Amino acid sequence: MNFDAAVFARQQREESGVLIQHEAMAPTLEELLDEIDWPRETVIDFDLGSGDTTIALNIDLPPKDKMPN
């Protein structure tokens, strides 16, 4: 798959696929969270639940005194 096709496929999955395909939500969320420039190595875990309206998100953030300004 060439770059333009890959970008288009991702855009389609992010904009409409997640609304109609529950299985498209997890990889999309993983990709978006991986793109965040975290201030340190950050462990992220999530569970989408059994429906399309529930998410549990656990982010291991550094202590307040270790956060950048």
N, C-alpha and C positions, 0 to 999 in steps of 0.2 A: 504494500500500500504506500503510495507516495505521500509526501508531507501534507499537501493540500487536502487530499482525501481523508487523511487521519484527523486533521484539524476539523474538517466538516463533520465527520462522524462523531467526534467528541462534542462538538457544538450541538448537534442534533440530540445526542444522548442527554446532555446537560439541560437543554431548553425544553425538550418535550418527552424524551424517553423516560426520565424519572417520574413523570406524571402518569404514565400508563404502564410502565414495567417496573414492578417492585425490585426485581433482580438488577436493574440498572442503577439503583440508588447507592448501593454499597461501594462499587468501584468508583463512581463519580465522587462520592464524599471522600473516599480515601485519596484520590488524586488531588482534590481541592485542599484538603488538610495538609498533604505533603508539600504543596506549593507555598505554604506559609513559612516565612523566614522566622522560625522560633529562636529565642535568645539563647537557647541551649538545647541539648538533646531532649526531646519531649516525647513521652509515651502517651499515645492517644488510643482509646478503645471506645467503640460505640456498638450499640445494638439497635437495630431498626424495629424491633418488635414484630408482631405478626400482622399489623395493619399498616396502612400508608400514612398514618397521622401521628405515629409515636416514634420517638428516638430518645435513647439514653446515651449520654456522652460523658466520658471520663477523660479529663486532660490533666496530666501530671505537671502542674506548673511549679516553677521554682518558688522558694519562700520570698516574701515581700522584699526583704533586704537584698535579695540576689537579682531582682528584676531590674532591667536597664531603665534609665529615665526616659 
